[in-house]
Amino acid sequence: MAKLATPSLIIVIVVLACMISAAFGVADLYRNIDVTWGDGRGKILNNGQLLTLSLDKTSGSGLQSKSQYLFGKIDMQLKLVPGNSAGTVTTYYLSSQGPTHDEIDMEFLGNVTGQPYTLHTNVFSQGKGGREQQFRLWFDPTADFHTYSILWNPQSIIFSVDRTPIREFKNRESIGVAFPNKQPMRVYSSLWDAEDWATQGGRVKTDWSKAPFTAAYRNYNADACVWARGKSSCRGATWMNQQLDATSYKRMQWVQKNYMIYNYCTDFQRFPQGLPKECTASKF
């Protein structure tokens, strides 16, 4: 008769299995992500370690996180559509639902071969957006995977690329600026056609002879407060009070000086009566 495993041996086996799963990311995407639309154009591959979204003339595709979050640090590695991606938009964002929704946006606006992508960022609070900042990336985002992160806590929202902060939106409720801190949000991503505005204001259209267009995703990580049954649950949230230190702030300034191509806080033509309150508040 075969001997039964002892309880201590079972524990060791379970721990080793968890370590192997964590090391190789097995089934992470199956566990955390749902492909929500696209009629088969969104696919989870490689045992749950890779996800692809595709766009053709008929339809794009999209995904969402299984969980909702109220604050968190969200990381995703993306490899964007290569070659002539004009007219396409790859999105990666958090959003709640309804007419007064909150939203934290990263949108990658495609371009013709050899031209840089535009990374478009925005923040919506209680249904109000209009807080756009746009950047060129300092690398080719189609050649390899890069990490795009959103840190969202009660003090601020920090957008980062490969751990380099590019934008901070601070909580300015004290001066009457709404901040997204009451509505739980899911993570979403989509690949869709926006040729009427995405590339050079819509002057460059999508070349459908290059379809299908495909973007790839991996290493999704939500170190976040999960919202369930009307409340959030946080475990070891070391990021909850995280802010930019002096070194990180200087890195963000370097990005904004060299790679920012639009900032609503400097668009006096758009705001002839005065810039939004958060634009004139002190940085610290």
N, C-alpha and C positions, 0 to 999 in steps of 0.2 A: 504494500500500500504506500502511495506517495505521501510524504510528510507535508502537512499544511504549513504555509509560511507563518512565522511568528509575527505578532503585532509590530515589533521594532523593525523587522525586515520590510513589512508592508509600508511603514512610514518612510523608510529610506528609499524604496522604489518610487513612491509618490513624489517625494522631494526631488529625486533625480529627474523624473519625468517633467516636473514643473520647470526645473532648471534648463533642461534641453528645449522645452517649448519656448521659454523666454529667450533663450540664446538664438534660436532660429526663427522666432516669430510665427511658429506653426499655427495656422487657423486664426490668427489675430483678426484678419479682415472679415472672415466668416462670423466671428464672435461679436464684432463691434460695428459692422457696416452692413447696410442693406442697399442693393442696387434697386432704385425706385422707379425708373422709367428708361425707355430707350428700346424696348422690344428686342432684347438680346444684344444690344450694342454695348452694354456695360457687363464686364465679365470679371469674376474673381478666379485667379489662376494660381498655379504653383503651390497647391496645398494651402491656399489662403494667404500667401505671402505677397501677392501682386494683384493689383486691380487695374483694368484698363477701361477707359471711356472712349467711345468713338462717335463720330459725326459724319453723316453723309447727307445727300440732298433731301432725303426723306425725313430724317430725325437726328437729333442729338441723343444724349443720355445723361443720367445723373445718379447720385448716391446720397444717402443721409446716414447719420449715426443712429444706432439703435436707441441710445440713451439721450436724454436731455440733461443740460448742465446749467448750474447757476454759479459761475466763476470757474476758472480752470486755466491750465496751460496745455494748449492743443498743438501738437506737432504732426506734420504730414510731409513726406518726401514726394515730390512731383518731378516728372520729366515731361516737358511740354511738347506740343505738336511740332515736329521738325519741318524744315523746308519752308515752302510757301504756306504760311498759316493765316494769311490775310483774311479778314472777315470773321475769324473764329474767336471765341472767348472761352477760356477755361477759368472757372470760378472755384473759389475755396473760401467758405465763409461760415459764420454762425448766424442763426436767425431764430427769432420767435415767430409767432403767427398773429394775424389780425391787423386791422388798420392802424393800430398804434404800436406796431411791432418794433423791437430792437434788432439791430443787425451790425455785424462787424465783417467788413468785406475785404477780400483780396481777389482781384480779377486780372487775368493775364490776357492782354489784347494782342492778338496775332499780327504778323506783318509779313511783307514779301521777303523772299529768301535773301539772307545776308543783312537784313535790317533788324534792329533790336526789338525785343518784346517791350511793351509798356506794362508795368505793374501798377494797377489802379487800386487805391485803397479808399475806404469810406467808413463812416460810423453813423448809424441811425439810432436815435433815442426817441422813444414814444412816437414813432412814425415819421420823425423829421430827420432827413439826411443832409445832403448838400455840403459834406465836409470832406471833399475830395483832395487827396494828395496823390501824385503820380511820379513814378520813378522809372529810369532805365536800370537794368541789371548789369552788373560789372563782370558777367560771365555769360556763356551760352547756356540758357536753361533747357535746351533741347538735347545737349550732348550727354548729359548725365543727370542723376537724381540730385536734387538740392532740398534742404529742409526749410520749410516755411512754417512759422510759428506765430500763434496769437496767445499772449498772456493777458488774461482778463481777471482783474481782482477789484475790490471795492475802491481802490485808489486810482487806478489807471488801466488803460489798454495799451499794450506794447506790441507792435508788429516787428518781427525779426526774420531775417533771411540768413541761413547758415549761422545762426546764433549772433548775428550782427543786428542790433536794433536799427530800424529805419524810420520808425514813427512812434510817437507817444501821444495818446489822447488822455489827458488827466481829468479826474473827477472835479468839475467846477460847479457842483450844485450850490455851493455857498454863494455864488454870484448869479444864480438863476439859470444855469445851463443844465439841461437834462442829461442824465448819465444812465447807461443801461445797467441797472443793478437790481431789478425786481422781476424780470421775466426770464424764465429758463429758456435756453436756446439749444437747438441741435446743430451739429456740423453738417454742412451740405457741400457738394461739389457737382459741377455740371460742365459739359462741353456742348456748346450750341453755336448757331449761326447768328451773327449780329453784323452782317455786312453793311447795314444801313448806317452804322455809326462807329464800329470798332476800329477800323484802320484808316488813319488820316481823315477822320471825320466822315467816313463812308465813301470817300472818293475811290478807294481801292476795294473791289468786290472779291467775293470768294471764288476761287478757281476750282470748280467742282470736278475738273479732270484729275485733281490731286486727291480726291476723296477715295477711301475714308480717311479722315483725320483722326489721330489717336493720341491720347495723353495717358501716362502711366502713373500709378500711385503705389507707395509701399510705406511700411514702418509708421502706420498711424498710431499715435499715442495720445490719450486723453488723461492727463493727470488732473482730474477735475472733480468738482462736487456734483454728484449725480442727483438729479431731481426725480423724486418718485413720491406719489401719494401726498402731494402738496408741500413737501419739504425737501431740503437738500442734505446730502450726506457727504462729509469730507473726511478723508483719512490722510494724515501726514501731509497736509497742504502747506508745504514749506514756502510756496510761492504766494501765499495769501497776502503777505505784506511786502512782497518784493517790489522794489523800485529801481530805477536806473541810478547806478552810482556814477561818480565823476568820470571814470574811464569809459563806461558804457555810453554816457551822454556825449562824450567827445567822439566816439565811434559813430553815433547817430548823426552828429553834426557833420562829420566827414562825408557820410552818405548823402545827406541833404544838400551839402555844398556842391558835390560833384555829380550826383545822379538824379536829384529831384528835378522834374520838368514842369510840374504844376503844383501850386499850393494855394488853396482857397483863402488862406490867411494873408496872402499878399495880392489878392485880386481886387484892387480898388475899383476897377471898372464894373465888376459884378456887384460890389457893395458900395455904391456911391454915398450912401447915408452913414457909412461907418462899418468897420469890420465886425464880425461876430464877437461876442464878449470873450469867448475862450481864446481868441487870437491875440488879445491885448493883455491877457493875464500874465503874471510873472511865471517864469519857467519852473521855479522851485517853490 
